[in-house]
Amino acid sequence: MRQLYITKVRPVTSYRCGAWFINGLKPGGGLIRWSISKGLLKQLARLQNSCLTQIAGARTRTSSQILQKEPHIEPIDVFLPLLAI
């Protein structure tokens, strides 16, 4: 499951992340003007959870934390800043 998600799904959802993803937090606090909105980040998280649910064959009410913990997949809000570096 992990390999399928990492090789087929995640590259599609994070394509060109270095170009479009800007972390919204400044080092001293506050938000950057052109950062990704919380709504879009939530949509990406829902997409990731939906894909993980389908790949794992889990029930739709399975916690996203469990879906990410079992195959050792980091949440999308942790993964995207790593790509944008």
Buried (B, 14 or more C-beta within 10 A) or exposed (E): BEEEBEEEBBEEBBEEBEEEBEBBEEEEEEEEEEBBEEEEBEEBBEBBBBBBBEBBEBEEEBEBEEBBEBBEBEBBBEBBBEEBE
